[in-house]
Amino acid sequence: MIILNLACSANRPPKPFINIDILKSQFSETTREREQIDAEKNYVEADLTKGIPFEDNSCDGIFLSHFIEHLDAQQAVALVKECKRVLMTGGVMMVSVPDATYFKNVYPRDKNENWQELFGVTDVNNPIPTFMEAALFFEEHKQVLTEDSLWCILTMGGFTDIAKSCTGSVADIMLSALNRSVFSVTIWAIKK
């Protein structure tokens, strides 16, 4: 079983995940972080904006958590097309992004003293007045997404079997690695 964890950042679970990102380019060779990444047997260095370095129909699952919002809409569609290319028929992709609808619903209470309850985050010294500013409008984000806009990206990327939930062993493994779910929308796509 192969599950690609695209744009993994610090969330790098063990096999069957293959964790993919550009982390080596962010740390010099003499840092502890770089030594740790170099030692990980299931890590692949790759710029996902240039494609996924795997063969067609070569993986069972794709875990894509909190990365689509870092791409503009056209880049996101291109990445989703790449995901569909590398998934086997019947393969499952889980996409999770910050959910603008959730932020809208909790906005009246979005104050630092409520962040633990609303977002699962404690950061009492953070000078940013709302978590919406800190997380949804994070300076590296290029899109604000909802379930509907994420559905549009997956549809434009070629998926037709899109759902809010999924079952099976691959889905269960991916769910075990999911973080930031409190303020995220998660959608599943299955390659037909």
Secondary structure, DSSP 4 states (H G I P E B T S, - for coil): --EEEET-TT----TTEEEEES-GGGS-TTSHHHHHHHH-TTEEE--GGG--SS-TT-EEEEEEES-GGGS-HHHHHHHHHHHHHHEEEEEEEEEEEEBHHHHHHHGGG-SGGGHHHHHS---TT---S-HIIIIIT-TT----B-HHHHHHHHHHTT--EEES---SHHHHHHHHH---GGGEEEEEEE--
